């Protein structure tokens, strides 16, 4: 389990520690998919839990179409 000191640096922590399982809210996923650096840093992720609110179907489709 990785808890970054700066909670806004979840991407840096994922990159540094090779995170394989990640939990985020839909807004975080949307922002990550719009950032090429984030997409490449998430290549090690094997499981992604998205919660906290409903997930728009388009966001699900977009995330599944990425080669993460």
GROMACS elastic network, one bead per residue, 0.5 to 0.9 nm:
[ bonds ]
;  ai    aj funct       b0    kb
    1    19     6  0.85109   500
    2    10     6  0.88352   500
    2    13     6  0.71853   500
    2    14     6  0.80419   500
    2    17     6  0.77248   500
    2    19     6  0.79271   500
    3     6     6  0.84734   500
    3     7     6  0.74540   500
    3    10     6  0.79466   500
    3    13     6  0.78854   500
    4     7     6  0.55226   500
    4     8     6  0.81036   500
    4     9     6  0.65216   500
    4    10     6  0.62335   500
    4    12     6  0.84402   500
    4    13     6  0.60191   500
    5     8     6  0.87008   500
    5     9     6  0.79113   500
    6     9     6  0.54381   500
    6    10     6  0.76963   500
    7    10     6  0.59667   500
    8    11     6  0.79655   500
    8    12     6  0.89572   500
    9    12     6  0.52557   500
    9    13     6  0.63316   500
    9    14     6  0.86401   500
   10    13     6  0.50709   500
   10    14     6  0.60559   500
   10    15     6  0.85908   500
   11    14     6  0.50003   500
   11    15     6  0.61914   500
   11    16     6  0.85977   500
   11    32     6  0.86266   500
   11    38     6  0.66496   500
   11    41     6  0.72346   500
   11    42     6  0.81765   500
   12    15     6  0.50749   500
   12    16     6  0.60453   500
   12    17     6  0.85491   500
   12    38     6  0.89750   500
   12    41     6  0.83051   500
   13    16     6  0.50315   500
   13    17     6  0.59442   500
   13    18     6  0.80058   500
   13    19     6  0.77786   500
   14    17     6  0.55400   500
   14    18     6  0.55788   500
   14    20     6  0.81597   500
   14    22     6  0.84430   500
   14    41     6  0.70465   500
   14    42     6  0.72694   500
   14    44     6  0.88174   500
   14    45     6  0.88293   500
   15    18     6  0.53859   500
   15    19     6  0.69644   500
   15    38     6  0.88560   500
   15    41     6  0.54148   500
   15    42     6  0.74366   500
   15    44     6  0.87645   500
   16    19     6  0.80442   500
   17    20     6  0.89955   500
   18    41     6  0.84305   500
   18    42     6  0.84962   500
   18    44     6  0.63384   500
   18    45     6  0.81162   500
   19    22     6  0.70796   500
   19    42     6  0.79207   500
   19    44     6  0.65124   500
   19    45     6  0.62597   500
   19    46     6  0.88205   500
   20    42     6  0.82048   500
   20    43     6  0.86160   500
   20    44     6  0.53534   500
   20    46     6  0.52694   500
   20    47     6  0.66908   500
   20    48     6  0.85419   500
   21    44     6  0.84813   500
   21    45     6  0.55214   500
   21    46     6  0.59556   500
   21    48     6  0.58758   500
   21    49     6  0.79229   500
   22    45     6  0.69631   500
   22    46     6  0.84508   500
   22    47     6  0.65027   500
   22    49     6  0.61898   500
   22    50     6  0.84754   500
   23    47     6  0.85907   500
   23    48     6  0.58397   500
   23    50     6  0.58558   500
   23    51     6  0.76428   500
   24    27     6  0.81269   500
   24    28     6  0.60757   500
   24    29     6  0.67322   500
   24    48     6  0.77186   500
   24    49     6  0.63585   500
   24    50     6  0.51240   500
   24    51     6  0.65433   500
   24    52     6  0.80818   500
   25    28     6  0.54696   500
   25    29     6  0.65747   500
   25    30     6  0.89001   500
   25    49     6  0.82675   500
   25    50     6  0.52626   500
   25    51     6  0.51751   500
   25    52     6  0.56168   500
   25    53     6  0.71933   500
   25    55     6  0.86401   500
   26    29     6  0.50812   500
   26    30     6  0.61466   500
   26    31     6  0.86535   500
   26    50     6  0.61306   500
   26    51     6  0.68096   500
   26    52     6  0.76359   500
   26    53     6  0.72289   500
   26    54     6  0.78130   500
   26    55     6  0.60649   500
   26    56     6  0.82128   500
   26    59     6  0.79119   500
   27    30     6  0.50654   500
   27    31     6  0.61948   500
   27    32     6  0.85393   500
   28    31     6  0.51817   500
   28    32     6  0.60713   500
   28    33     6  0.86260   500
   29    32     6  0.50238   500
   29    33     6  0.61487   500
   29    34     6  0.86812   500
   29    50     6  0.78056   500
   29    59     6  0.81780   500
   29    63     6  0.80024   500
   30    33     6  0.52330   500
   30    34     6  0.64367   500
   30    35     6  0.89770   500
   30    59     6  0.69338   500
   30    62     6  0.89449   500
   30    63     6  0.84062   500
   31    34     6  0.51635   500
   31    35     6  0.65079   500
   31    38     6  0.85499   500
   32    35     6  0.52360   500
   32    36     6  0.77842   500
   32    37     6  0.82678   500
   32    38     6  0.52394   500
   32    39     6  0.62434   500
   32    42     6  0.87624   500
   33    36     6  0.71714   500
   33    38     6  0.70738   500
   33    39     6  0.60010   500
   33    62     6  0.80596   500
   33    63     6  0.71112   500
   33    66     6  0.80706   500
   34    38     6  0.80780   500
   34    39     6  0.80260   500
   35    38     6  0.52453   500
   35    39     6  0.63389   500
   35    40     6  0.88290   500
   36    39     6  0.50770   500
   36    40     6  0.62821   500
   36    41     6  0.86054   500
   37    40     6  0.53230   500
   37    41     6  0.62106   500
   37    42     6  0.87768   500
   38    42     6  0.62182   500
   38    43     6  0.89830   500
   39    42     6  0.52547   500
   39    43     6  0.68024   500
   39    66     6  0.81750   500
   39    67     6  0.84890   500
   39    68     6  0.66819   500
   40    43     6  0.55146   500
   40    44     6  0.87783   500
   40    68     6  0.72808   500
   41    44     6  0.73612   500
   41    45     6  0.87061   500
   41    68     6  0.88329   500
   42    45     6  0.53937   500
   42    46     6  0.89529   500
   42    68     6  0.62750   500
   43    46     6  0.81866   500
   43    67     6  0.78344   500
   44    68     6  0.75361   500
   45    48     6  0.70087   500
   45    68     6  0.73003   500
   46    68     6  0.86286   500
   50    53     6  0.84275   500
   50    54     6  0.89337   500
   50    55     6  0.76790   500
   51    54     6  0.70744   500
   51    55     6  0.75674   500
   52    55     6  0.88861   500
   55    58     6  0.83850   500
   55    59     6  0.67784   500
   55    60     6  0.70058   500
   56    59     6  0.53569   500
   56    60     6  0.66697   500
   56    61     6  0.89320   500
   57    60     6  0.50974   500
   57    61     6  0.62529   500
   57    62     6  0.86139   500
   58    61     6  0.50409   500
   58    62     6  0.60445   500
   58    63     6  0.85473   500
   59    62     6  0.50257   500
   59    63     6  0.60486   500
   59    64     6  0.84920   500
   60    63     6  0.52485   500
   60    64     6  0.61630   500
   60    65     6  0.86268   500
   61    64     6  0.52112   500
   61    65     6  0.61887   500
   61    66     6  0.89093   500
   62    65     6  0.51544   500
   62    66     6  0.65490   500
   63    66     6  0.53880   500
   63    67     6  0.85693   500
   63    68     6  0.84328   500
   64    67     6  0.77991   500
   64    68     6  0.84657   500
   65    68     6  0.86880   500
